[in-house]
Amino acid sequence: MKIKRIKIENFRSIEAAEFSTSDFNIFVGQNNCGKTNFFEAIEFFFNGLGRGANINELKFRRDSEREILVEIEFEGALDGAAKMQHAANKSKIENALNGSDSVILRRLSSTVSKRKMFIGENEVQPGTGFDAALNDFLPKFEYISTKQYYDAVAKYSKTTPIGVMLSGVLNVILQGNQQYQEFQDKFSELFEDDGSEIKKQFEAIGNKVKIHLEKQFPDTTKVKFEVTAPAFDDLLKSFSTSIDDGIETSAEEKGDGMQRALMLAIIQAYADFRKQGDDTGKSFLFFIDEAELHLHPTAQRNLKNVLHTLSQDTDQVFINTHSSVFVADNYPNQSILKVEKSEGNTDIKVTTDLEKPYIVFELLGGSPSDLLLPRNFLIVEGESEFELLTRVINRFYSDKPVVQIIKANGDIEQAKRTINAIEKVFIPLNTSIYADKLVILLDCPSDQTVAGVNNFKANNNHLSENGQIHILAHRDIEQSYPDQECDIYTNWRKTQEQLDEVNPAGRKIITGTKKKQLAKYVGNNITREQFEADLSICHDALKKCWELAF
């Protein structure tokens, strides 16, 4: 049984996100864009609200009036139910599924202690005690959070990832060991049975303490001492691991890369042992935060191979990463999802092959040479130009020389469109083979930026002389869109007044996110004739880019 679709609303920085998943899922994005928030939303779905946590702290913008929703659609539900070991739970789940192989489960902040179940659009009312049956039915969720354990990712205690994984492996071994079972039975006999001599002595001590205590607090009626069963995790407090890689030493003395690799190897062993034990046949969901941490690129590629292999059977893997190694190679049943944040709101979307080079470009630090020598570059100011032109090129000009489009501002959280961002991108190209070939497309400068643009042009005369700089007639590309009525956006073309309009809180009504959405829509629906007529300066910039291309 695997996840087919995920929907999240109002969880931390994620106001609304919905997307499909595959067997092997890679999430990429800049720091602080919300990748870990997504992982924690899934943890919320599986484990509910953590001890001592405040549900309002998890809500989008900490708005107590909002409702958190985390909804997951699973496929292969009948097979998952068939492999359940607990007969009573299995019966509950099979009755609830009623022959459906797809099931939707939802956890809400208003009813955080239990999840709701849907078959199609119809909610199922399975009765009391059903959440325990769900836990038995659902894939085993394993979340390795680098955020939580960043400084102690390979330390050995009951709360670190390695400790948790070792505990799971050893627990399966001990639960099947007769001597361990006899130890548990003996403990129960000594400390828990009503007829136990030790328990009687504890009761006697409690009664004596009560006599002295009630002298100070007359309402005291009982003092009771008990010994609780030993926590298996406590065994890890004195647990040690050694590795011989030419020199046998404690695992804690090895390098960060070895420790990280050891932890990920234990994940695989954990899955194997669990499947041999009580969870035979149960599928696993591995959510791994920054899987590449401390690993050499070769080790990263080896890890990807191992995890991808793991995902091709019954398990499913979700990774968030800053590594181009995890993104560069195409694997079967792999999805790359881009995570972006604009104005504090996280967006998650499945990417296409067309977008992949730009993702690698960003992961490698934004140096144009990292794009492996395309035929030419077109530098644009921001997201709107990028989203529009990539779609127009793909639809109408796929036979032209391949060019890469670079966003000068580089970070979608920045609202400023200043020439400083363009200079930042252009600096590494001063001595590049592209210096006489790349083309720059600018918005019409405002009063605040015109001096910077003029200074840039003066310092780079050859760009103007060679026709490598193209400037739009307006401050925003949205003013150059075709004048076309639209049910979704009213009209594609916007006026300067509309673009500058703000709400009572002083925020622009047409935000950067809305501009980006409009650019995608226009790029997907504009005709070639409209583009070449209304956006003629953009077309001229592309023609020059193709003309100068290698």
Kinemage of the C-alpha trace (Angstrom):
@kinemage 1
@onewidth
@group {chain A} dominant
@subgroup {mainchain}
@vectorlist {calphas} color= white
{ca met a 1} P 0.000 0.000 0.000
{ca lys a 2} L 1.400 3.384 -1.010
{ca ile a 3} L 0.531 7.071 -0.945
{ca lys a 4} L -1.107 8.250 -4.172
{ca arg a 5} L -2.022 11.849 -3.348
{ca ile a 6} L -1.383 14.367 -0.557
{ca lys a 7} L -3.402 17.439 0.344
{ca ile a 8} L -2.390 19.930 3.053
{ca glu a 9} L -4.121 23.076 4.251
{ca asn a 10} L -3.057 25.650 6.847
{ca phe a 11} L -0.076 23.769 8.278
{ca arg a 12} L 2.788 26.093 9.228
{ca ser a 13} L 3.858 27.865 5.988
{ca ile a 14} L 1.622 25.699 3.763
{ca glu a 15} L -1.708 27.426 3.201
{ca ala a 16} L -2.817 25.036 0.466
{ca ala a 17} L -0.948 22.307 -1.435
{ca glu a 18} L -2.133 19.233 -3.299
{ca phe a 19} L -0.091 16.904 -5.508
{ca ser a 20} L 0.312 13.291 -6.627
{ca thr a 21} L 3.226 11.118 -5.568
{ca ser a 22} L 5.209 8.230 -7.032
{ca asp a 23} L 7.361 5.481 -5.535
{ca phe a 24} L 10.456 7.658 -5.170
{ca asn a 25} L 9.871 11.336 -4.384
{ca ile a 26} L 12.527 14.055 -4.236
{ca phe a 27} L 11.702 17.486 -2.798
{ca val a 28} L 14.034 20.365 -3.674
{ca gly a 29} L 14.045 24.006 -2.735
{ca gln a 30} L 15.998 26.769 -1.059
{ca asn a 31} L 16.552 26.974 2.680
{ca asn a 32} L 13.509 28.006 4.706
{ca cys a 33} L 11.077 27.367 1.852
{ca gly a 34} L 8.947 24.821 3.735
{ca lys a 35} L 10.338 21.380 2.843
{ca thr a 36} L 10.607 20.327 6.479
{ca asn a 37} L 7.154 21.793 7.186
{ca phe a 38} L 5.763 19.374 4.613
{ca phe a 39} L 7.508 16.433 6.312
{ca glu a 40} L 6.167 17.552 9.689
{ca ala a 41} L 2.645 17.784 8.247
{ca ile a 42} L 2.883 14.101 7.322
{ca glu a 43} L 4.204 13.341 10.798
{ca phe a 44} L 1.152 15.178 12.179
{ca phe a 45} L -1.088 12.957 10.043
{ca phe a 46} L 0.476 9.764 11.379
{ca asn a 47} L 1.213 10.670 14.997
{ca gly a 48} L -1.150 13.517 15.820
{ca leu a 49} L -0.204 16.426 18.053
{ca gly a 50} L 3.048 15.965 19.942
{ca arg a 51} L 3.116 16.038 23.720
{ca gly a 52} L 3.002 19.605 25.003
{ca ala a 53} L 2.462 21.062 21.527
{ca asn a 54} L -0.007 23.882 20.908
{ca ile a 55} L -2.161 23.241 17.832
{ca asn a 56} L -2.452 26.974 17.116
{ca glu a 57} L 1.333 27.214 16.823
{ca leu a 58} L 1.114 24.827 13.838
{ca lys a 59} L -1.539 26.805 11.967
{ca phe a 60} L -0.774 28.991 8.951
{ca arg a 61} L 0.300 32.435 10.177
{ca arg a 62} L -0.671 31.132 13.646
{ca asp a 63} L -4.258 32.072 12.861
{ca ser a 64} L -6.361 30.222 15.447
{ca glu a 65} L -9.460 30.523 13.242
{ca arg a 66} L -7.940 28.335 10.526
{ca glu a 67} L -8.427 24.579 10.262
{ca ile a 68} L -5.422 22.339 9.643
{ca leu a 69} L -6.149 19.562 7.187
{ca val a 70} L -3.764 16.803 6.162
{ca glu a 71} L -5.384 14.377 3.741
{ca ile a 72} L -3.672 11.338 2.213
{ca glu a 73} L -5.074 9.037 -0.429
{ca phe a 74} L -3.672 5.490 -0.396
{ca glu a 75} L -3.802 2.929 -3.180
{ca gly a 76} L -3.375 -0.827 -2.788
{ca ala a 77} L -5.581 -0.753 0.313
{ca leu a 78} L -6.960 -4.283 -0.140
{ca asp a 79} L -3.466 -5.759 -0.247
{ca gly a 80} L -2.516 -3.729 2.829
{ca ala a 81} L -5.550 -5.045 4.715
{ca ala a 82} L -4.892 -8.622 3.612
{ca lys a 83} L -1.394 -8.487 5.163
{ca met a 84} L -2.569 -7.294 8.580
{ca gln a 85} L -1.684 -9.676 11.413
{ca his a 86} L -4.228 -8.612 14.047
{ca ala a 87} L -7.467 -10.438 13.220
{ca ala a 88} L -9.880 -7.984 14.899
{ca asn a 89} L -8.226 -4.931 13.344
{ca lys a 90} L -8.120 -6.661 9.968
{ca ser a 91} L -11.840 -7.340 10.112
{ca lys a 92} L -12.601 -3.695 10.974
{ca ile a 93} L -10.532 -2.388 8.079
{ca glu a 94} L -11.877 -4.837 5.496
{ca asn a 95} L -15.448 -4.021 6.506
{ca ala a 96} L -14.720 -0.299 6.225
{ca leu a 97} L -13.064 -0.667 2.791
{ca asn a 98} L -16.023 -2.662 1.495
{ca gly a 99} L -14.043 -3.836 -1.550
{ca ser a 100} L -12.427 -0.473 -2.402
{ca asp a 101} L -8.707 -0.539 -3.233
{ca ser a 102} L -8.397 3.222 -2.667
{ca val a 103} L -8.987 4.984 0.634
{ca ile a 104} L -8.717 8.613 1.753
{ca leu a 105} L -7.774 9.438 5.336
{ca arg a 106} L -7.876 12.891 6.863
{ca arg a 107} L -6.692 14.445 10.125
{ca leu a 108} L -8.101 17.837 11.160
{ca ser a 109} L -7.003 20.196 13.891
{ca ser a 110} L -10.569 20.352 15.214
{ca thr a 111} L -10.606 16.579 15.815
{ca val a 112} L -6.880 16.036 16.201
{ca ser a 113} L -7.154 12.830 18.257
{ca lys a 114} L -8.705 10.778 15.464
{ca arg a 115} L -8.704 10.537 11.674
{ca lys a 116} L -11.618 10.438 9.277
{ca met a 117} L -11.960 7.832 6.542
{ca phe a 118} L -13.501 8.295 3.092
{ca ile a 119} L -14.272 5.843 0.304
{ca gly a 120} L -14.670 8.022 -2.746
{ca glu a 121} L -16.549 11.084 -1.486
{ca asn a 122} L -18.438 9.191 1.224
{ca glu a 123} L -17.261 9.281 4.825
{ca val a 124} L -17.120 5.912 6.565
{ca gln a 125} L -18.291 5.677 10.185
{ca pro a 126} L -16.296 2.693 11.469
{ca gly a 127} L -17.129 3.140 15.156
{ca thr a 128} L -15.030 3.447 18.310
{ca gly a 129} L -11.472 2.235 18.578
{ca phe a 130} L -10.948 2.526 14.848
{ca asp a 131} L -7.836 4.707 15.017
{ca ala a 132} L -5.890 1.835 16.585
{ca ala a 133} L -6.956 -0.370 13.689
{ca leu a 134} L -5.785 2.338 11.266
{ca asn a 135} L -2.338 2.352 12.853
{ca asp a 136} L -2.163 -1.389 12.318
{ca phe a 137} L -3.317 -0.985 8.706
{ca leu a 138} L -1.280 1.992 7.511
{ca pro a 139} L 2.307 1.715 6.213
{ca lys a 140} L 4.984 2.097 8.874
{ca phe a 141} L 6.026 5.764 8.984
{ca glu a 142} L 9.722 6.441 9.600
{ca tyr a 143} L 10.801 10.072 9.700
{ca ile a 144} L 14.506 10.894 9.976
{ca ser a 145} L 14.571 14.575 10.897
{ca thr a 146} L 17.916 16.264 10.400
{ca lys a 147} L 16.412 19.464 11.770
{ca gln a 148} L 15.792 17.840 15.121
{ca tyr a 149} L 19.018 15.883 15.320
{ca tyr a 150} L 21.326 18.046 13.242
{ca asp a 151} L 24.162 18.169 15.765
{ca ala a 152} L 23.741 14.598 16.969
{ca val a 153} L 22.473 12.753 13.940
{ca ala a 154} L 24.555 9.657 14.691
{ca lys a 155} L 24.615 9.769 18.488
{ca tyr a 156} L 23.483 6.729 20.425
{ca ser a 157} L 20.517 7.319 22.696
{ca lys a 158} L 16.867 6.368 22.699
{ca thr a 159} L 15.783 9.646 21.040
{ca thr a 160} L 18.210 9.879 18.101
{ca pro a 161} L 17.554 8.310 14.695
{ca ile a 162} L 20.150 5.566 15.145
{ca gly a 163} L 18.799 4.803 18.602
{ca val a 164} L 15.242 4.576 17.314
{ca met a 165} L 16.251 2.327 14.437
{ca leu a 166} L 18.433 0.031 16.567
{ca ser a 167} L 15.660 -0.197 19.097
{ca gly a 168} L 13.273 -1.363 16.385
{ca val a 169} L 15.694 -3.970 15.032
{ca leu a 170} L 16.627 -5.350 18.452
{ca asn a 171} L 13.036 -5.341 19.629
{ca val a 172} L 12.064 -7.688 16.800
{ca ile a 173} L 14.951 -9.997 17.718
{ca leu a 174} L 14.173 -10.037 21.454
{ca gln a 175} L 10.427 -10.410 21.022
{ca gly a 176} L 11.104 -13.707 19.270
{ca asn a 177} L 13.585 -14.884 21.894
{ca gln a 178} L 12.273 -17.394 24.447
{ca gln a 179} L 14.643 -16.274 27.207
{ca tyr a 180} L 13.534 -12.665 26.792
{ca gln a 181} L 9.887 -13.724 26.945
{ca glu a 182} L 10.625 -15.677 30.122
{ca phe a 183} L 12.321 -12.573 31.560
{ca gln a 184} L 9.244 -10.462 30.852
{ca asp a 185} L 6.967 -13.110 32.401
{ca lys a 186} L 9.188 -13.336 35.492
{ca phe a 187} L 9.169 -9.559 35.910
{ca ser a 188} L 5.374 -9.543 35.736
{ca glu a 189} L 5.203 -12.369 38.274
{ca leu a 190} L 7.509 -10.550 40.717
{ca phe a 191} L 6.190 -7.002 40.488
{ca glu a 192} L 2.690 -7.038 39.008
{ca asp a 193} L 0.801 -10.162 40.198
{ca asp a 194} L -1.483 -9.433 43.155
{ca gly a 195} L -0.114 -12.447 45.051
{ca ser a 196} L 3.513 -11.452 44.608
{ca glu a 197} L 5.486 -11.228 47.859
{ca ile a 198} L 7.406 -8.202 46.552
{ca lys a 199} L 4.175 -6.408 45.687
{ca lys a 200} L 2.846 -7.087 49.202
{ca gln a 201} L 6.007 -5.573 50.677
{ca phe a 202} L 5.607 -2.487 48.509
{ca glu a 203} L 2.028 -2.128 49.743
{ca ala a 204} L 3.216 -2.413 53.335
{ca ile a 205} L 5.779 0.348 52.776
{ca gly a 206} L 3.080 2.494 51.208
{ca asn a 207} L 0.800 2.041 54.194
{ca lys a 208} L 3.585 3.089 56.615
{ca val a 209} L 4.339 6.186 54.544
{ca lys a 210} L 0.624 7.015 54.500
{ca ile a 211} L 0.487 6.978 58.309
{ca his a 212} L 3.212 9.597 58.552
{ca leu a 213} L 1.866 11.633 55.647
{ca glu a 214} L -1.685 11.885 56.970
{ca lys a 215} L -0.386 13.580 60.089
{ca gln a 216} L 0.355 16.581 57.881
{ca phe a 217} L -2.376 16.009 55.298
{ca pro a 218} L -5.360 14.311 56.967
{ca asp a 219} L -7.157 13.765 53.673
{ca thr a 220} L -4.501 11.286 52.505
{ca thr a 221} L -6.144 7.877 51.988
{ca lys a 222} L -3.531 5.876 50.162
{ca val a 223} L 0.134 5.819 49.130
{ca lys a 224} L 1.073 3.189 46.569
{ca phe a 225} L 4.497 2.189 45.231
{ca glu a 226} L 4.876 0.259 42.009
{ca val a 227} L 7.740 -0.800 39.773
{ca thr a 228} L 6.968 -0.205 36.114
{ca ala a 229} L 8.089 -2.597 33.411
{ca pro a 230} L 11.567 -1.724 32.094
{ca ala a 231} L 11.580 0.337 28.913
{ca phe a 232} L 13.373 -1.550 26.176
{ca asp a 233} L 14.841 1.717 24.874
{ca asp a 234} L 16.847 2.006 28.086
{ca leu a 235} L 19.068 -0.779 26.798
{ca leu a 236} L 20.442 1.709 24.284
{ca lys a 237} L 21.893 3.884 27.031
{ca ser a 238} L 24.826 1.503 27.247
{ca phe a 239} L 24.685 0.291 23.657
{ca ser a 240} L 27.821 0.663 21.551
{ca thr a 241} L 28.673 0.015 17.903
{ca ser a 242} L 32.094 -0.489 16.392
{ca ile a 243} L 33.057 -0.517 12.723
{ca asp a 244} L 36.133 -2.043 11.147
{ca asp a 245} L 36.945 -0.210 7.921
{ca gly a 246} L 40.641 -0.992 8.150
{ca ile a 247} L 40.789 0.262 11.718
{ca glu a 248} L 38.222 -0.977 14.226
{ca thr a 249} L 36.907 1.878 16.339
{ca ser a 250} L 33.655 3.047 17.857
{ca ala a 251} L 31.149 4.267 15.265
{ca glu a 252} L 31.057 7.605 17.089
{ca glu a 253} L 34.756 8.066 16.291
{ca lys a 254} L 34.212 7.647 12.546
{ca gly a 255} L 33.639 10.567 10.201
{ca asp a 256} L 30.278 12.256 9.690
{ca gly a 257} L 29.857 10.535 6.341
{ca met a 258} L 30.329 7.062 7.832
{ca gln a 259} L 27.928 7.843 10.668
{ca arg a 260} L 25.275 9.126 8.288
{ca ala a 261} L 25.729 6.109 5.997
{ca leu a 262} L 25.470 3.807 9.023
{ca met a 263} L 22.200 5.393 10.049
{ca leu a 264} L 20.729 4.957 6.585
{ca ala a 265} L 21.945 1.335 6.447
{ca ile a 266} L 20.174 0.729 9.756
{ca ile a 267} L 16.976 2.068 8.192
{ca gln a 268} L 17.136 -0.701 5.609
{ca ala a 269} L 17.941 -3.338 8.229
{ca tyr a 270} L 15.056 -2.012 10.317
{ca ala a 271} L 12.628 -2.514 7.445
{ca asp a 272} L 13.940 -6.029 6.834
{ca phe a 273} L 13.632 -7.084 10.461
{ca arg a 274} L 10.196 -5.570 10.910
{ca lys a 275} L 8.939 -7.460 7.885
{ca gln a 276} L 10.330 -10.670 9.342
{ca gly a 277} L 8.534 -9.980 12.607
{ca asp a 278} L 5.070 -8.775 13.502
{ca asp a 279} L 4.780 -6.521 10.469
{ca thr a 280} L 5.366 -9.205 7.870
{ca gly a 281} L 4.560 -7.748 4.483
{ca lys a 282} L 3.834 -4.313 5.920
{ca ser a 283} L 4.976 -1.463 3.685
{ca phe a 284} L 7.187 1.353 4.922
{ca leu a 285} L 7.226 5.090 4.267
{ca phe a 286} L 10.703 6.560 4.632
{ca phe a 287} L 10.830 10.353 5.017
{ca ile a 288} L 14.474 11.430 5.090
{ca asp a 289} L 15.485 15.029 5.764
{ca glu a 290} L 18.603 16.099 3.819
{ca ala a 291} L 19.604 12.565 2.862
{ca glu a 292} L 22.865 13.815 1.365
{ca leu a 293} L 24.148 15.269 4.641
{ca his a 294} L 27.890 14.536 5.158
{ca leu a 295} L 28.022 12.226 2.127
{ca his a 296} L 30.472 12.530 -0.773
{ca pro a 297} L 28.705 12.845 -4.176
{ca thr a 298} L 29.634 9.246 -5.032
{ca ala a 299} L 28.152 8.061 -1.750
{ca gln a 300} L 25.060 10.162 -2.440
{ca arg a 301} L 24.562 8.417 -5.777
{ca asn a 302} L 25.026 5.007 -4.137
{ca leu a 303} L 22.486 5.950 -1.476
{ca lys a 304} L 19.999 7.044 -4.115
{ca asn a 305} L 20.417 3.685 -5.859
{ca val a 306} L 19.770 1.805 -2.610
{ca leu a 307} L 16.732 3.875 -1.625
{ca his a 308} L 15.299 3.732 -5.124
{ca thr a 309} L 15.604 -0.060 -5.107
{ca leu a 310} L 13.868 -0.099 -1.735
{ca ser a 311} L 10.986 1.925 -3.165
{ca gln a 312} L 10.349 -0.376 -6.116
{ca asp a 313} L 8.759 -3.109 -4.012
{ca thr a 314} L 6.238 -2.332 -1.282
{ca asp a 315} L 7.996 0.650 0.294
{ca gln a 316} L 7.905 4.331 -0.633
{ca val a 317} L 10.634 6.949 -0.208
{ca phe a 318} L 10.391 10.716 0.308
{ca ile a 319} L 13.602 12.772 0.412
{ca asn a 320} L 14.190 16.462 0.761
{ca thr a 321} L 17.560 17.553 -0.533
{ca his a 322} L 19.857 20.352 -1.635
{ca ser a 323} L 21.943 17.947 -3.707
{ca ser a 324} L 22.000 18.045 -7.498
{ca val a 325} L 23.148 14.386 -7.405
{ca phe a 326} L 19.682 13.262 -6.316
{ca val a 327} L 18.038 15.310 -9.070
{ca ala a 328} L 20.364 14.898 -12.046
{ca asp a 329} L 19.623 11.276 -13.005
{ca asn a 330} L 16.196 10.124 -14.139
{ca tyr a 331} L 14.988 6.951 -12.421
{ca pro a 332} L 11.825 4.918 -13.086
{ca asn a 333} L 8.841 5.868 -10.924
{ca gln a 334} L 10.639 8.991 -9.696
{ca ser a 335} L 9.080 12.387 -9.076
{ca ile a 336} L 10.879 15.668 -8.484
{ca leu a 337} L 8.804 18.189 -6.553
{ca lys a 338} L 9.853 21.812 -6.286
{ca val a 339} L 9.152 23.617 -3.029
{ca glu a 340} L 9.013 27.414 -3.174
{ca lys a 341} L 7.931 30.083 -0.729
{ca ser a 342} L 6.490 33.432 -1.752
{ca glu a 343} L 5.294 36.015 0.756
{ca gly a 344} L 5.469 33.420 3.529
{ca asn a 345} L 3.385 30.841 1.651
{ca thr a 346} L 4.869 27.503 0.594
{ca asp a 347} L 3.942 26.006 -2.769
{ca ile a 348} L 4.723 22.396 -3.745
{ca lys a 349} L 4.436 21.184 -7.321
{ca val a 350} L 5.570 18.235 -9.410
{ca thr a 351} L 8.120 19.432 -11.976
{ca thr a 352} L 8.506 18.593 -15.642
{ca asp a 353} L 11.574 17.632 -17.658
{ca leu a 354} L 11.563 21.178 -19.065
{ca glu a 355} L 12.124 22.608 -15.583
{ca lys a 356} L 14.758 20.124 -14.465
{ca pro a 357} L 17.837 22.001 -15.842
{ca tyr a 358} L 16.797 25.077 -13.879
{ca ile a 359} L 16.452 23.056 -10.695
{ca val a 360} L 19.971 21.666 -11.159
{ca phe a 361} L 21.134 25.226 -11.907
{ca glu a 362} L 19.787 26.484 -8.579
{ca leu a 363} L 21.127 23.511 -6.595
{ca leu a 364} L 24.600 24.096 -8.004
{ca gly a 365} L 24.602 27.645 -6.718
{ca gly a 366} L 23.373 29.643 -9.701
{ca ser a 367} L 26.557 29.811 -11.748
{ca pro a 368} L 25.601 29.867 -15.453
{ca ser a 369} L 28.555 27.618 -16.300
{ca asp a 370} L 26.902 24.904 -14.235
{ca leu a 371} L 24.269 24.486 -16.931
{ca leu a 372} L 26.865 22.626 -19.010
{ca leu a 373} L 27.318 25.013 -21.924
{ca pro a 374} L 23.917 25.680 -23.483
{ca arg a 375} L 23.824 27.406 -26.879
{ca asn a 376} L 23.086 30.759 -25.230
{ca phe a 377} L 21.566 32.522 -22.200
{ca leu a 378} L 18.631 34.891 -21.847
{ca ile a 379} L 18.689 36.848 -18.581
{ca val a 380} L 15.270 38.088 -17.465
{ca glu a 381} L 14.258 40.071 -14.409
{ca gly a 382} L 11.990 37.665 -12.558
{ca glu a 383} L 9.476 34.851 -12.245
{ca ser a 384} L 6.840 36.222 -14.634
{ca glu a 385} L 9.220 36.465 -17.599
{ca phe a 386} L 10.716 33.079 -16.796
{ca glu a 387} L 7.370 31.249 -16.528
{ca leu a 388} L 5.958 32.906 -19.657
{ca leu a 389} L 8.980 32.474 -21.950
{ca thr a 390} L 9.834 28.883 -21.015
{ca arg a 391} L 6.301 27.888 -22.000
{ca val a 392} L 6.261 29.950 -25.193
{ca ile a 393} L 9.602 28.484 -26.312
{ca asn a 394} L 8.445 24.956 -25.596
{ca arg a 395} L 5.172 25.460 -27.508
{ca phe a 396} L 6.299 27.445 -30.545
{ca tyr a 397} L 10.084 27.444 -30.944
{ca ser a 398} L 11.314 23.970 -30.012
{ca asp a 399} L 13.276 23.852 -33.284
{ca lys a 400} L 15.412 26.868 -32.338
{ca pro a 401} L 18.851 26.684 -30.620
{ca val a 402} L 18.534 25.664 -26.978
{ca val a 403} L 18.855 28.634 -24.620
{ca gln a 404} L 18.709 28.737 -20.839
{ca ile a 405} L 16.689 31.442 -19.145
{ca ile a 406} L 18.120 32.878 -15.927
{ca lys a 407} L 16.109 34.864 -13.398
{ca ala a 408} L 18.196 37.837 -12.366
{ca asn a 409} L 16.648 38.201 -8.927
{ca gly a 410} L 17.365 34.548 -8.191
{ca asp a 411} L 15.112 34.375 -5.118
{ca ile a 412} L 11.346 34.544 -5.491
{ca glu a 413} L 10.998 35.920 -1.965
{ca gln a 414} L 12.587 39.137 -3.060
{ca ala a 415} L 10.023 41.619 -4.339
{ca lys a 416} L 12.564 44.151 -5.502
{ca arg a 417} L 13.453 44.270 -9.171
{ca thr a 418} L 16.635 46.265 -9.155
{ca ile a 419} L 19.562 46.297 -11.472
{ca asn a 420} L 21.731 45.018 -8.630
{ca ala a 421} L 20.234 41.554 -9.130
{ca ile a 422} L 21.152 41.598 -12.824
{ca glu a 423} L 24.708 42.710 -12.086
{ca lys a 424} L 25.019 39.851 -9.598
{ca val a 425} L 24.229 37.312 -12.311
{ca phe a 426} L 26.302 39.083 -14.959
{ca ile a 427} L 29.539 39.312 -12.941
{ca pro a 428} L 30.705 35.717 -13.626
{ca leu a 429} L 30.053 36.233 -17.331
{ca asn a 430} L 32.492 39.131 -17.807
{ca thr a 431} L 35.237 36.744 -18.841
{ca ser a 432} L 32.906 34.098 -20.180
{ca ile a 433} L 32.657 32.854 -23.738
{ca tyr a 434} L 29.059 34.106 -23.552
{ca ala a 435} L 29.984 37.745 -22.927
{ca asp a 436} L 29.266 38.644 -26.571
{ca lys a 437} L 26.334 36.292 -26.931
{ca leu a 438} L 23.982 36.390 -23.955
{ca val a 439} L 20.901 38.625 -24.146
{ca ile a 440} L 19.350 40.630 -21.315
{ca leu a 441} L 15.640 41.472 -21.156
{ca leu a 442} L 14.782 44.283 -18.719
{ca asp a 443} L 11.586 45.870 -17.519
{ca cys a 444} L 11.352 49.586 -18.199
{ca pro a 445} L 13.258 51.053 -15.233
{ca ser a 446} L 11.404 53.077 -12.607
{ca asp a 447} L 12.589 56.455 -11.380
{ca gln a 448} L 14.412 54.654 -8.582
{ca thr a 449} L 16.286 52.194 -10.832
{ca val a 450} L 16.905 54.204 -14.020
{ca ala a 451} L 20.241 55.534 -12.763
{ca gly a 452} L 21.432 52.009 -12.031
{ca val a 453} L 20.363 50.784 -15.469
{ca asn a 454} L 22.092 53.678 -17.217
{ca asn a 455} L 25.249 53.097 -15.203
{ca phe a 456} L 25.212 49.417 -16.086
{ca lys a 457} L 24.776 50.180 -19.799
{ca ala a 458} L 27.561 52.750 -19.715
{ca asn a 459} L 29.945 50.250 -18.151
{ca asn a 460} L 28.998 47.618 -20.733
{ca asn a 461} L 28.787 49.564 -24.006
{ca his a 462} L 29.315 46.464 -26.126
{ca leu a 463} L 25.960 45.029 -24.950
{ca ser a 464} L 23.981 47.954 -26.338
{ca glu a 465} L 26.126 48.213 -29.476
{ca asn a 466} L 25.636 44.518 -30.211
{ca gly a 467} L 21.882 44.571 -29.512
{ca gln a 468} L 22.190 42.344 -26.428
{ca ile a 469} L 20.010 44.506 -24.184
{ca his a 470} L 16.244 44.700 -24.740
{ca ile a 471} L 14.003 46.871 -22.578
{ca leu a 472} L 10.232 46.494 -22.286
{ca ala a 473} L 7.976 49.482 -22.803
{ca his a 474} L 6.500 49.176 -19.306
{ca arg a 475} L 7.689 48.623 -15.754
{ca asp a 476} L 5.999 45.212 -15.614
{ca ile a 477} L 5.601 42.596 -18.308
{ca glu a 478} L 1.941 42.168 -17.316
{ca gln a 479} L 1.226 45.499 -19.047
{ca ser a 480} L 2.373 43.980 -22.358
{ca tyr a 481} L 0.164 40.887 -22.284
{ca pro a 482} L -2.550 40.636 -24.963
{ca asp a 483} L -5.700 42.613 -24.185
{ca gln a 484} L -7.815 39.493 -23.763
{ca glu a 485} L -10.792 38.992 -21.471
{ca cys a 486} L -10.526 35.982 -19.180
{ca asp a 487} L -12.941 34.348 -16.684
{ca ile a 488} L -10.068 33.509 -14.342
{ca tyr a 489} L -7.990 36.718 -14.469
{ca thr a 490} L -10.580 39.210 -15.813
{ca asn a 491} L -8.095 40.423 -18.420
{ca trp a 492} L -4.581 39.204 -19.163
{ca arg a 493} L -3.273 42.752 -19.585
{ca lys a 494} L -2.936 44.747 -16.378
{ca thr a 495} L -2.596 48.489 -15.901
{ca gln a 496} L 0.075 50.138 -13.771
{ca glu a 497} L -2.663 51.208 -11.350
{ca gln a 498} L -3.817 47.618 -10.926
{ca leu a 499} L -0.260 46.401 -10.353
{ca asp a 500} L 0.416 49.111 -7.769
{ca glu a 501} L -2.916 48.805 -5.906
{ca val a 502} L -2.651 47.793 -2.246
{ca asn a 503} L -5.164 46.494 0.304
{ca pro a 504} L -5.948 48.214 3.633
{ca ala a 505} L -2.989 46.382 5.211
{ca gly a 506} L -0.644 48.010 2.701
{ca arg a 507} L 0.060 44.824 0.737
{ca lys a 508} L -0.199 44.672 -3.025
{ca ile a 509} L -3.389 43.035 -4.262
{ca ile a 510} L -1.673 41.538 -7.311
{ca thr a 511} L 1.147 39.757 -5.481
{ca gly a 512} L 4.221 38.110 -6.901
{ca thr a 513} L 2.502 34.749 -6.589
{ca lys a 514} L -0.524 35.958 -8.562
{ca lys a 515} L 1.768 37.401 -11.253
{ca lys a 516} L 3.517 34.054 -11.515
{ca gln a 517} L 0.209 32.186 -11.850
{ca leu a 518} L -0.947 34.617 -14.531
{ca ala a 519} L 2.337 34.217 -16.434
{ca lys a 520} L 1.905 30.429 -16.460
{ca tyr a 521} L -1.655 30.753 -17.700
{ca val a 522} L -0.748 33.231 -20.454
{ca gly a 523} L 2.235 31.108 -21.502
{ca asn a 524} L 0.000 28.054 -21.817
{ca asn a 525} L -2.810 29.814 -23.706
{ca ile a 526} L -1.317 32.640 -25.779
{ca thr a 527} L -1.145 32.112 -29.545
{ca arg a 528} L 2.075 32.518 -31.471
{ca glu a 529} L 0.573 35.459 -33.330
{ca gln a 530} L -0.391 37.185 -30.057
{ca phe a 531} L 3.077 36.652 -28.609
{ca glu a 532} L 4.930 38.033 -31.614
{ca ala a 533} L 2.590 41.042 -31.887
{ca asp a 534} L 1.880 42.097 -28.281
{ca leu a 535} L 5.146 40.899 -26.756
{ca ser a 536} L 7.301 41.858 -29.722
{ca ile a 537} L 10.205 43.041 -27.532
{ca cys a 538} L 10.321 39.627 -25.847
{ca his a 539} L 10.243 38.004 -29.284
{ca asp a 540} L 13.050 40.298 -30.476
{ca ala a 541} L 15.140 39.328 -27.432
{ca leu a 542} L 14.635 35.641 -28.224
{ca lys a 543} L 15.499 36.152 -31.894
{ca lys a 544} L 18.740 37.899 -30.910
{ca cys a 545} L 19.525 35.135 -28.455
{ca trp a 546} L 19.089 32.522 -31.206
{ca glu a 547} L 21.045 34.615 -33.703
{ca leu a 548} L 24.068 34.891 -31.391
{ca ala a 549} L 23.867 31.309 -30.152
{ca phe a 550} L 26.749 28.908 -30.696
